[in-house]
Amino acid sequence: EQLRRELLRQDIVNVDETRVHVLKEDGRESSQMSQMWVFCSAEKKIALYQYSTSRSGRVAKEMLQGFSGYTQTDGYSGYNCLDSVTHVGCWAHARRKWVECFVDGKPVQGSRSEAAFLLIEEMFSLEQAWKDQSPEARFTLRQEKLRPLLDSYWELLDSFEAAEGTALSKAKAYSLNQKQALNAVLLDGRLELTNNLAERTVKPFVMARKNFLFCDTAKGADASALCFSVIETAKHNGLDPFGYLLFLLQELPKLGGNPTEEQLVPLLPWAESLPEYCKLK
């Protein structure tokens, strides 16, 4: 809960979700899939996992209640219910849709899909060149150089029709359906072109799932979310997960059953007072 409070104080939150199989869930068949949601931030390095039976956007809305900054996600329509935030799209997902138009892994020379793909590639090339710039400088550079590329991209998409159901049609619709969210990268130099932070954060759970396969109960899924939240937040902050868990197991019992926020702050993964054994050598 303390990690969630810290997350809601951030200006930018990245969100993603992945499936998790829970065998014993009241009112549900054992074959039904549930979801593990991930909420993370880059400025203060937080990785918060939340189990839910639902993939509905209301889960994200409830978790982010009180948050009013930027929320970066993929193109899943469930995120459209996040009405109190500024929604930021993911250009990596938009690019991926054009790649699906390729033939034998290569763009068709002179095609609309190649033109769209190359414009996005140019955007990423510019961003790579600016990666060491301050957010303020990156904001200015984006207005000067990225905005014209975005304008050209949307003009290209408006210039042609595509047969319904084709990869070309799907790629075009994917971008147009979230034009405002994809353009939002121009609003703040701290924003990234992609939601890769959330995708990297969800990956440890995806990899672990290949080993444990399922959770037996909802309580087990909640416990998994808690463990992943603590361990991955520790890793994001350059801590040794084992050392940090040892520290928490030693210190938390001293605080009683209902510790205050003031008591918890010195135990957070970015606290300067953490002992050396919590840190990676």
Order of alpha helices (4+ residues) and beta strands (2+ residues): alpha-beta-beta-beta-alpha-beta-beta-alpha-alpha-alpha-alpha-alpha-alpha-alpha-beta-alpha-alpha-alpha
